[in-house]
């Protein structure tokens, strides 16, 4: 016999696509091809394509241009891992121009299918053929649930830190880790919110383009009034999962996706208590909610308090639920004169009094709020001194 071919010493994911296919026909798969499993960073079956985890504006111009023009990524869909529809397709399902573009920016078929698609574009039969069903079975998937006939397993609804150690190990074998499993959002976020604020939602109706007004009115069912008056639109009572496909597509144009919609638009009100993560539950507790009152929809007294009168602890908790001065209960995009009132929570006042947050969720407003409170206090002291002086005359 002659010497074994070079492929004999090659790691599974370093084989060409044709070699892996041929090996699979001989009943090899990754765990049986290599005598010992080799992991990069003690975790992954192949090297991580680091460029894909660089924020959009920090990409080199060439990569950004190819991603945008040939792969149809937007700034938002690049920054949120797993958001762009192209990542729901396996390499074999990409168009020729898409796969060529992916190759130019640094992907291979193996790295795309593992890191971007996690083999979700494969049929169950293909998973079995390549031995990848082993990992998804450990995560609770079956052929019926994979094909959408049965419900997904409980693991699919868990956050990374809620997975068992065994589940995390198998998830890592299909190139998941905390950021990819939970859906990393790389959008710059200098505010106090868990996600970057979708700023287009906070533009008054009359300042929207005609196209955006049509989009907001047609599928999202906004009127000028319900757009300008936060929390009054019926669609904001729905979670992302309750929106139609067309509504989700149009919401994306305003900068929303599942996490930002459920937080900034719905404030998790459509979710059951046990569907809200621990930080959200803790924030709700601070505002006076508990599991019983949440399920009954019995709103606590804190929601009757003007934003400026919330304590710093309450305002911080509200920010975790994506509330800020402008969109707190009763908030509006209209100036007070347009509402026939001298006060709107978070309206023209913009700042947050002593809460420490400005209308964009940053802490810039704290100095303004603090200064306002000092001015008021100074004025009250002056009035009191003047009154005492008058009494002494």
Residue pairs with C-beta under 8 A, 6 or more apart in sequence:
7 15
7 19
7 23
10 19
11 34
11 38
12 20
12 23
12 29
12 30
12 33
12 34
12 45
13 30
13 45
13 46
13 110
13 114
15 23
15 33
17 109
17 110
20 130
23 29
23 33
24 129
24 130
24 131
29 130
29 131
29 132
29 134
30 37
30 45
30 130
30 131
31 37
31 131
31 134
32 131
37 45
38 45
39 45
40 46
40 47
40 48
41 48
43 172
43 177
44 172
44 173
44 175
44 177
45 114
45 173
45 175
46 110
46 111
46 114
46 115
46 175
47 111
48 115
48 175
49 106
49 107
49 111
49 115
51 59
51 63
51 105
51 106
52 81
52 106
52 107
52 115
52 116
53 81
53 179
53 184
53 186
54 186
55 79
55 186
55 187
55 188
56 64
56 75
56 78
56 79
56 186
57 75
57 188
59 67
59 78
63 105
63 106
66 101
66 104
66 105
67 73
67 78
67 101
67 105
68 74
70 97
70 98
70 100
70 101
71 84
71 86
71 98
71 101
71 102
72 84
72 86
73 84
73 86
74 84
76 83
76 187
76 252
76 255
76 257
77 83
77 84
77 252
78 84
79 185
79 186
79 187
80 183
80 184
80 185
80 186
80 187
80 257
81 87
81 179
81 180
81 183
81 184
81 185
81 186
82 180
82 183
83 183
83 257
86 94
86 98
87 116
87 117
88 117
88 120
88 121
89 117
89 121
90 112
90 113
90 117
90 119
90 120
90 121
90 122
91 99
91 102
91 109
91 112
91 113
91 117
91 121
92 109
92 121
93 121
94 102
94 112
99 109
102 112
107 116
113 119
113 121
113 122
114 174
114 175
115 175
115 180
118 174
118 175
118 176
118 180
119 127
119 132
119 136
119 174
122 130
122 132
123 147
124 133
124 143
124 146
124 147
126 132
127 133
127 136
127 146
132 174
133 141
134 170
135 170
135 171
135 173
135 174
136 146
136 170
136 174
138 166
138 167
138 170
139 153
139 155
139 156
139 167
139 170
139 171
140 153
140 154
140 155
140 156
141 152
141 153
142 150
142 153
144 150
145 151
145 152
145 153
155 163
155 167
158 167
159 181
159 182
159 277
160 168
160 171
160 176
160 177
160 178
160 181
160 182
161 178
163 171
163 181
171 177
171 181
183 258
183 259
185 195
185 196
185 259
187 195
187 196
188 196
189 195
189 196
189 197
190 362
191 197
191 319
191 324
191 357
191 360
191 361
191 362
192 316
192 319
192 324
192 357
192 361
192 362
192 363
193 263
193 264
193 319
193 320
193 322
193 324
193 361
194 259
194 263
194 279
194 320
194 322
195 259
195 260
195 263
195 264
195 322
196 260
197 264
197 322
197 324
197 360
197 361
198 254
198 255
198 256
198 260
198 264
199 255
199 360
200 212
200 254
200 255
201 254
201 255
201 256
201 264
201 265
202 326
202 327
202 333
203 333
204 228
204 333
204 334
205 213
205 216
205 224
205 227
205 228
205 333
206 224
208 216
212 253
212 254
215 250
215 253
215 254
216 222
216 227
216 250
216 254
217 223
218 250
219 244
219 246
219 247
219 250
220 233
220 235
220 247
220 250
220 251
221 233
221 234
221 235
222 233
222 235
225 232
226 232
226 233
226 234
227 233
227 333
228 332
228 333
228 334
229 332
229 333
229 334
230 236
230 326
230 327
230 331
230 332
230 333
231 327
231 329
231 331
235 243
235 247
235 265
236 265
236 266
237 266
237 269
237 270
238 266
238 270
239 261
239 262
239 266
239 270
239 271
240 248
240 251
240 256
240 257
240 258
240 261
240 262
240 266
241 258
242 270
243 251
243 261
251 257
251 261
256 264
256 265
260 322
262 268
262 270
262 271
263 321
263 322
264 322
264 327
267 321
267 322
267 323
268 275
268 276
268 280
268 284
268 321
272 295
273 281
273 291
273 294
273 295
274 291
276 284
279 320
280 320
280 321
282 317
282 320
283 317
283 318
283 320
283 321
284 290
284 294
284 317
284 321
286 313
286 314
286 316
286 317
287 300
287 302
287 303
287 314
287 317
287 318
287 321
288 300
288 301
288 302
289 300
293 299
293 300
302 310
302 314
303 329
304 329
305 314
306 343
306 345
307 315
307 324
307 325
307 328
307 331
307 345
307 346
307 352
307 353
307 355
308 325
308 345
308 349
308 351
308 352
308 353
308 354
308 355
308 369
309 353
310 318
310 352
310 355
311 355
312 354
312 355
312 356
314 355
315 352
315 355
315 356
315 357
316 355
316 356
318 324
318 328
319 357
319 361
324 346
324 352
324 357
324 358
324 359
324 360
324 361
325 331
325 345
325 346
325 349
325 350
325 351
325 352
325 355
325 357
325 358
325 359
325 365
326 332
326 333
326 346
326 347
326 350
326 359
327 346
328 345
328 346
329 345
330 344
330 345
331 344
331 345
331 346
331 347
332 339
332 344
332 347
333 347
334 344
334 347
335 347
335 348
336 342
336 343
336 344
336 347
336 348
339 347
343 349
346 352
346 359
350 358
350 359
350 365
351 358
351 359
351 365
351 368
351 369
351 372
352 358
352 359
352 365
352 366
352 369
353 369
353 372
353 373
354 369
354 370
354 373
355 366
355 369
356 363
356 365
356 366
356 369
357 363
357 365
357 366
358 364
358 365
358 366
358 368
359 365
